[in-house]
Amino acid sequence: MTKTEDELVKDAHVLLHPIRFRIVELLIEKSLHINAISKAMSEERRLVSYHLLALEEAGFVASRYEISELPKSKGKAIRVYWVTDKVNTVISEIKKKL
């Protein structure tokens, strides 16, 4: 394997984990905060947080703090997540290899 193939295998391993892939699918549709992701997936917030961190460290997800307009958390800083271009790049490379 070349270095790029090694990197692709590593990226695929991170991205194609079932929970992480579901998170990415949600975030492709729109940016969300952790509670919304957790609720949409019916998973514990702690588990979602763990997988978001792995996705962010691998460069598949980015985040920033925003002031919430939601009724329950209005005026509080919440962290919003979205997918990066790396998701499409890695998926395209995986498809080429199949």
C-alpha positions as CSV (number, residue, x, y, z in Angstrom):
1,M,0.0,0.0,0.0
2,T,1.1,3.5,-0.7
3,K,0.9,6.2,1.9
4,T,-2.2,7.6,0.4
5,E,-3.8,4.2,0.4
6,D,-2.9,3.8,4.1
7,E,-4.4,7.2,4.8
8,L,-7.6,6.2,2.9
9,V,-7.9,3.0,4.9
10,K,-7.5,5.0,8.1
11,D,-10.0,7.7,7.0
12,A,-12.5,5.0,5.9
13,H,-12.2,3.3,9.3
14,V,-13.1,6.5,11.0
15,L,-15.9,7.5,8.7
16,L,-17.6,4.2,8.2
17,H,-18.2,3.4,11.8
18,P,-22.0,3.0,12.0
19,I,-22.6,5.7,14.5
20,R,-20.2,8.1,13.0
21,F,-21.6,7.6,9.5
22,R,-25.2,8.3,10.9
23,I,-23.9,11.5,12.4
24,V,-22.3,12.5,9.1
25,E,-25.6,11.7,7.3
26,L,-27.5,14.1,9.7
27,L,-24.9,16.8,9.3
28,I,-24.9,16.7,5.5
29,E,-28.5,17.8,5.7
30,K,-27.8,20.7,8.1
31,S,-25.6,22.0,10.9
32,L,-26.7,20.8,14.3
33,H,-25.8,21.0,17.9
34,I,-25.0,17.9,20.0
35,N,-28.4,17.7,21.7
36,A,-30.2,17.7,18.3
37,I,-27.9,15.0,16.9
38,S,-28.4,12.9,20.1
39,K,-32.1,13.3,19.9
40,A,-32.3,12.5,16.2
41,M,-30.3,9.3,16.6
42,S,-31.9,8.3,19.9
43,E,-28.4,7.9,21.4
44,E,-26.9,9.2,24.6
45,R,-25.3,12.6,24.4
46,R,-22.0,11.2,25.8
47,L,-21.8,8.6,23.1
48,V,-22.5,11.2,20.4
49,S,-19.9,13.5,21.9
50,Y,-17.3,10.8,21.7
51,H,-17.9,10.1,18.1
52,L,-18.1,13.8,17.2
53,L,-14.7,14.2,18.7
54,A,-13.3,11.4,16.6
55,L,-14.9,12.8,13.4
56,E,-13.6,16.3,14.2
57,E,-10.0,15.1,15.0
58,A,-10.0,13.2,11.6
59,G,-11.2,16.4,9.8
60,F,-14.6,15.1,8.8
61,V,-16.6,17.5,11.0
62,A,-15.9,21.1,12.1
63,S,-17.6,23.1,14.8
64,R,-18.0,26.6,16.3
65,Y,-19.9,28.2,19.2
66,E,-23.0,30.2,18.4
67,I,-25.5,32.0,20.6
68,S,-28.6,29.9,20.7
69,E,-32.0,31.1,19.6
70,L,-33.7,28.0,20.8
71,P,-36.4,28.5,23.5
72,K,-34.7,26.2,26.1
73,S,-31.2,27.6,25.6
74,K,-31.8,31.1,24.3
75,G,-28.8,33.3,24.8
76,K,-26.4,30.5,25.7
77,A,-23.4,29.5,23.7
78,I,-23.9,26.2,22.0
79,R,-21.5,24.3,19.8
80,V,-22.8,23.7,16.2
81,Y,-21.3,21.0,14.0
82,W,-21.2,20.5,10.2
83,V,-19.4,18.3,7.8
84,T,-16.3,19.3,5.9
85,D,-15.4,18.7,2.2
86,K,-13.2,15.8,3.4
87,V,-16.4,13.6,3.7
88,N,-17.1,13.8,-0.1
89,T,-13.4,13.5,-1.0
90,V,-13.0,10.3,1.1
91,I,-16.3,8.8,-0.1
92,S,-15.3,9.4,-3.7
93,E,-11.9,7.8,-3.2
94,I,-13.5,4.8,-1.6
95,K,-15.9,4.4,-4.5
96,K,-13.0,4.5,-7.0
97,K,-11.4,1.6,-5.1
98,L,-14.5,-0.6,-5.2
